[in-house]
Amino acid sequence: MLLEEGLQNVFARHDRFAEATRRAVRTWGLEVQCADPLHYSSSLTAVRLARGPQRRRPACTILEKYNMSLGNGLGILKDRVFRIGHLGDFGDLQLIGTLGGVEMGLRVAACRTRRAVRRRRSIICPGMRDASKRTCAPRPALNPGRRIRIWPR
């Protein structure tokens, strides 16, 4: 599979997914554990949790509510960070699903976050904005005087 896609393309995809994940984390109002951009990983992003008694709650909530397991911090970072992996046979849809699941879990766990996945999808899938434009004629409205927006812009 690697040779089919080409190693340079694989590395570029991992870099793109890592950057999209870090931007989503910052948009959520959380911090990336790695402070130095020179040491950012293309395979994993560690997200710092807010201090306090509810520190473990988001990861537990995400697992219980959405059956999505996030990596816990290791060593001294145990229960201080959670890890989002974005390596291997991992595509645009999986990353959008992962970030969407984390975002939904953060909201359920009562963490104050801003929505990031919709804002960052053009980084994850560069052609997505063009693909989201309607290419067919709009359906006639049920009530001609009132338009219903189905797709958020």
Secondary structure by P-SEA (a helix, b strand, c coil): ccccccaaaaaaaaaaaaaaaaaaaaaacccccccccccccccbbbbbcccccccaaaaaaaaaaccbbbbcccccccccbbbbbbcccccaaaaaaaaaaaaaaaaaaccccccccccccccccccccccccccccccccccccbbbbcccc
